[in-house]
Amino acid sequence: MTRPAPDHAAAALEPVRDRLLRSARAAAEELLARADCEAEALLDAARAQAAAILDDARRQGEADAARGRTAELTRVGRITRARELGVRRHGYEELRRRTTERVRELRHTADYPAIRDRLYQRARRLLGPDADITEHPRGGFVAQARGRRADCTLDALAARALDRFGAEAETLWAP
């Protein structure tokens, strides 16, 4: 066998080389097209996952904010209620103080001897004739008998009067 001339060999191989190049280009284009599709699919999946994460984070943030808002409203409500109760307590204590002062002033009135006698008789009725009855320095009497004690002082009289008034006392300072 004879060898073809180098120019003839290159010319004879040209169609094979062209076919191999076309086939390689087609395979490369197909590979690139598949890579582009896979990359696009990966990007779509990543975008979807990112959107889901953002939605979840947004929902979580809204839920956290709602819990925080509820907790803050509860805290503010408690503070407001505590302040309101403090003001009411102060009002009641002031009413009690003023009432006690006014009742103590009865000692300096013309009616006090009659009031004093009634308080003494009440102490005697409560604990009996054997009771030890002592006059209290701020008015009224304290009686003791066999482990029992009766407070018939002006201060106790004022306190019982307020206690009978009960919750209605709040109407004096309620809006």
C-alpha positions as CSV (number, residue, x, y, z in Angstrom):
1,M,0.0,0.0,0.0
2,T,1.1,3.3,-0.8
3,R,0.8,6.2,1.3
4,P,-1.2,9.2,0.0
5,A,0.6,12.4,-0.2
6,P,0.3,14.7,2.8
7,D,-1.9,17.1,1.0
8,H,-4.2,14.4,-0.2
9,A,-4.4,12.9,3.4
10,A,-5.5,16.2,4.9
11,A,-8.0,16.7,2.1
12,A,-9.3,13.2,2.6
13,L,-9.7,13.6,6.3
14,E,-11.3,17.0,6.0
15,P,-14.9,15.6,5.9
16,V,-14.2,13.4,8.9
17,R,-12.7,16.3,10.8
18,D,-15.7,18.5,9.9
19,R,-18.1,15.8,11.1
20,L,-16.2,15.4,14.3
21,L,-16.2,19.1,14.9
22,R,-20.0,19.4,14.2
23,S,-20.7,16.5,16.4
24,A,-18.5,18.0,19.2
25,R,-20.1,21.4,18.8
26,A,-23.6,19.8,18.9
27,A,-22.7,17.8,22.0
28,A,-21.2,20.9,23.6
29,E,-24.3,23.0,22.8
30,E,-26.5,20.2,24.1
31,L,-24.4,20.0,27.3
32,L,-24.5,23.8,27.6
33,A,-28.3,23.9,27.1
34,R,-28.8,21.2,29.7
35,A,-26.5,23.1,32.1
36,D,-28.5,26.3,31.5
37,C,-31.7,24.4,32.2
38,E,-30.3,22.8,35.4
39,A,-28.9,26.2,36.5
40,E,-32.3,27.9,35.8
41,A,-34.0,25.1,37.7
42,L,-31.6,25.5,40.6
43,L,-32.1,29.2,40.6
44,D,-35.9,28.8,40.5
45,A,-35.7,26.4,43.4
46,A,-33.4,28.7,45.4
47,R,-35.7,31.7,44.7
48,A,-38.7,29.6,45.8
49,Q,-36.9,28.6,49.0
50,A,-35.8,32.2,49.7
51,A,-39.4,33.4,49.2
52,A,-40.6,30.6,51.6
53,I,-38.0,31.6,54.1
54,L,-38.9,35.3,53.8
55,D,-42.6,34.4,54.2
56,D,-41.9,32.3,57.2
57,A,-39.7,35.0,58.7
58,R,-42.4,37.6,58.0
59,R,-45.1,35.4,59.7
60,Q,-42.8,34.7,62.6
61,G,-42.0,38.4,62.9
62,E,-45.7,39.3,62.8
63,A,-46.5,36.6,65.4
64,D,-43.6,37.9,67.6
65,A,-44.8,41.4,67.2
66,A,-48.4,40.4,68.1
67,R,-47.1,38.5,71.2
68,G,-45.0,41.5,72.1
69,R,-47.9,43.9,71.6
70,T,-50.1,41.7,73.7
71,A,-47.5,41.4,76.5
72,E,-47.0,45.2,76.4
73,L,-50.7,45.9,76.5
74,T,-51.0,43.5,79.4
75,R,-48.1,45.2,81.2
76,V,-49.5,48.6,80.7
77,G,-52.9,47.4,81.8
78,R,-51.4,46.0,85.0
79,I,-49.5,49.3,85.7
80,T,-52.7,51.3,85.0
81,R,-54.7,49.1,87.3
82,A,-52.1,49.2,90.0
83,R,-52.0,53.0,89.8
84,E,-55.8,53.2,89.8
85,L,-56.0,50.9,92.9
86,G,-53.3,53.0,94.5
87,V,-55.3,56.2,93.9
88,R,-58.4,54.5,95.2
89,R,-56.6,53.2,98.3
90,H,-55.2,56.7,98.9
91,G,-58.7,58.2,98.6
92,Y,-60.1,55.6,101.0
93,E,-57.3,56.2,103.5
94,E,-57.9,59.9,103.3
95,L,-61.6,59.4,103.8
96,R,-60.9,57.2,106.8
97,R,-58.4,59.7,108.3
98,R,-60.8,62.6,107.9
99,T,-63.8,60.7,109.2
100,T,-61.8,59.6,112.2
101,E,-60.7,63.2,112.9
102,R,-64.3,64.4,112.6
103,V,-65.7,61.8,114.9
104,R,-62.9,62.5,117.4
105,E,-64.0,66.2,117.4
106,L,-67.3,65.0,119.0
107,R,-65.4,65.0,122.3
108,H,-65.5,68.8,122.1
109,T,-69.3,69.1,121.5
110,A,-72.2,69.5,123.9
111,D,-73.5,66.1,122.7
112,Y,-70.4,64.2,123.8
113,P,-71.6,63.3,127.3
114,A,-74.6,61.5,125.9
115,I,-72.5,59.8,123.2
116,R,-70.0,58.8,125.9
117,D,-72.7,57.3,128.0
118,R,-74.1,55.3,125.1
119,L,-70.6,53.9,124.2
120,Y,-70.1,52.9,127.9
121,Q,-73.5,51.1,127.9
122,R,-72.6,49.4,124.7
123,A,-69.4,48.1,126.1
124,R,-71.2,46.9,129.3
125,R,-73.9,45.1,127.1
126,L,-71.3,43.4,124.9
127,L,-69.1,42.0,127.8
128,G,-71.4,42.0,130.8
129,P,-71.4,43.5,134.2
130,D,-68.0,42.0,135.2
131,A,-66.2,43.7,132.3
132,D,-63.3,46.0,133.0
133,I,-64.1,49.2,131.1
134,T,-61.4,51.8,130.5
135,E,-61.9,55.2,128.9
136,H,-59.8,55.7,125.8
137,P,-57.7,58.9,125.5
138,R,-59.2,59.7,122.1
139,G,-62.8,59.1,123.2
140,G,-64.9,56.2,124.0
141,F,-64.2,53.0,125.9
142,V,-62.3,49.7,125.7
143,A,-63.8,46.8,127.7
144,Q,-62.2,43.5,128.6
145,A,-63.7,40.4,130.3
146,R,-62.5,36.8,130.4
147,G,-60.3,36.8,127.3
148,R,-62.7,39.0,125.3
149,R,-62.3,42.6,124.3
150,A,-64.8,45.2,123.0
151,D,-63.6,48.3,121.2
152,C,-66.2,51.1,121.8
153,T,-63.8,54.0,121.0
154,L,-64.7,56.9,118.7
155,D,-62.0,55.6,116.3
156,A,-63.8,52.2,116.1
157,L,-67.1,53.9,115.8
158,A,-65.8,55.8,112.7
159,A,-64.3,52.6,111.2
160,R,-67.5,50.7,111.6
161,A,-69.5,53.5,110.0
162,L,-67.1,53.4,107.0
163,D,-67.3,49.6,106.9
164,R,-71.1,49.7,106.7
165,F,-70.8,52.2,103.9
166,G,-68.7,49.5,102.1
167,A,-68.0,49.7,98.4
168,E,-70.3,52.6,98.1
169,A,-67.5,54.7,99.6
170,E,-65.8,54.5,96.2
171,T,-68.7,56.4,94.6
172,L,-67.4,59.5,96.4
173,W,-64.3,59.7,94.1
174,A,-65.3,57.6,91.1
175,P,-65.8,59.4,87.9
